Amino acid sequence: MKISTKGEYGVRAMLELAMEYGEGPIPLKVIARRQGISEPYLEQLMAILRKAGLVQSVRGAQGGYELAQPPEKTPVGDIVRALEGPVAPMECVHNPTSLDACSQVTRCAVQVLWQRLAAKMNEVLDETSLADLVRETKRLQARAGGDVYSI
């Protein structure tokens, strides 16, 4: 599985919200500018994240977006799955009964490998919270002496 720009930009936008958690909503144009993401594309991503219950939108002059829950309670896996769908390297892992899945799925030893890989990928994503990414960002900023928002 390769994470698309949808997942990458979504995690970066959520990290931006996590960095400012507790300070009120952040306007979409601010997130877009800081992360170098087009505002219309970011708007689409935030709509998906809002529908998934990961962000809240606030209307008005002081409006914008904020996390729906604290960064330590927001696993990166929830963000990636909301934007990308199931995290699995092969169709036969996340939907073995699909017509698109391999016809040998019931007797395929290689599928066990894909299942183990999917489990590890999900484990890393679910054990990493936005708070973990905030700490890492601050560590990198301190070391580099400036703003660093890479994941």
N, C-alpha and C positions, 0 to 999 in steps of 0.2 A: 504494500500500500504506500502510495506517495501522497503526502499532504499537499493539497492544492493551495493556491493563494487565498482561497476562501478560508481555509483553516488557519493558515499562517497569519493573515491579516486580522482574523477574528481573535486569535490569541493575543496578538500585539495590541489590539484595541482594548481587550479586557485587562491586559497588564497596565495599560495607561490608566484605566479606571481604578485599578487596584493601587497604583502608586499614589492616587489622590483620594483614596477611600476615606470617608468621614468628613470630607471638606465640601460636600455638596455636588450637584450634578455638573458634568463637564460638557460644554457644547460640542456637537459633532464636528464642527469646523476646526475646533482646537485639536481634537484627536486626529483628524485627517491631516492637518498641517504637521503636527509633531511626528506622525508615523509615515508621512509621505504616501498616504492612501487617498484615492479620489473620494470626495465626499458622497457622490451618488452611490458608489459601490459600498462604502462604509455604511450608508443608510440601509442598504439591503441586508447587510450582515447583521446590523443591530436589530432589525425587524425580526430576523430569525432567532437571535439570542434573547430578545424580549419575549417572543412566543414560547421559547424553551424555559422561561422563568429565570434566566441568568442575569438580566439587566432590567432596570426600570427606566422609563422615560418621564421627564418632568417638563411640562409645557410652560411657556411664558418667557419673559425677558431674561430671567435667571435660570432658564431651563437647560436641559441636556440629558445626559445619561449617567447612571450610577449603577454600581453592582447591586444586585438584589439581596445578596448576603455577604458577610465578611470574606475577605480574600482567603483566609485560612479554611473556610468552608466551601471553597469553590475549586474542585479538582479540574485540572486542565482537560482531563478526559471528557468531562461533561461538555466543555466548549467544543472540542474537536468533534465529538459525536453529534452534537446539535448541528454543526455546520457541514460535516463530511459524511455522516451516517456511520454505520458500524465500522469499527477498526478491525479489519481482517485482511490478510495478504491475498486471499483467494476467495472466490465466490462460494466454493464448497464448504468453507469454514463457517461463514455467517448465515448461509441459507442452503443447507445440503439438499433440500427437497426441490430447489428451484430447477426449472428446465435448463437454465444456463449452467448449472453445476455439472461437473464431470460425470460421465456415465459410469465411472468406476468408483464412485464415492463410497460405496458399501464395502469395497475390498481394497482400498488404496492405503497402503502404509505411509505414503508421502503426506496424506492428509493429516496424519498425526503430527508431523513436523509443522505444518501450517497452523494447526490448532495450538501447539506449544508457542509458536512465534506470536500468534494473535494474543494469547494469554499474557505473554511478557510485555508486549506493546501496551495492552490495556492496563497492566499492572503499573508500568512506569507512568503512564498518563494519569491514572487514578491516584497514585501516591504523590504526585506533584501538584501542589496547590498554587493558586495565584500568589499567596503569601511567600511561598518558596521562590517564585520568580522575582518578586519584589526584593527579597533579601539578596538574591544573586545579582540583580540589576544594581542595587546599591553598592554591593561589593565591587562590581566591575567599574562603576562610576568612580568610586574612591580610588581604585587602582589606576584608572585612566585619567582621573582628574577632570571629568566632564560627563555629559549626558550620554549614556549608552542604553539603548532599549532593544538589544537583540536577544533572541531566544536561543 
